Amino acid sequence: MGNGGTSRDYTYIADTVAGINKAIVDDSTGFNIYNLGNNQPVGLLELINILFAAIGKKTDLVHEAMQLGDVNHTWADTSKATRILNWKPQVDLTTGVSLFISWLRDQQC
């Protein structure tokens, strides 16, 4: 984790599926490659806080060195998907995490 200053682009699965569906149905140009991310990098510490709030637990972080080959920041350039497919993700990170936690809890039998 390093100091928690890394950031990533997290996308809710339903948004990705919607983008894939639009690419299949709405793209009449043939073959295209689309980046279906969220285009909004979120810091690792913010993600951790959102996750722990969603599960109702207090964070207890252990900072370790970054993994070999890891990068500090990544995010998707979704401009092509927006331009050609009129696609944009609809679910923000906090809502997506809450929906995922609810789904996960429902899977616990």
C-alpha positions, 0 to 999 in steps of 0.5 A: 500500500505504501503511504496510500497515495496511489489512485485507481479508476473504479467502475461499477459492474453494471456500468461496464455491462451497459457499455458493452451492451451499447458497443454491441447494439449501437456501434454500427462501425464494425470493430472498435475498442472502448475503454469503459472505466470511470475516468475519475481516479480515487485515492486508495485511502478514500477507497478504504474509508468508503469500503469500511464505512459500507461494512460498518467497521473501523479501519485498522491499516497496515502500511507496507511497501508498494508492490514491485511493478505497481504504478502510482495512478491509473484511470480510464480515458472514456472519451471515445465511448462517450463520443461514439456510444454516448456512454458514461458510467452512472454509479458513483463509487460510494453507491457502487460499493454499497450495492456490492456489499448488499449483494455480497451479504445476500450471497451469504447463506 
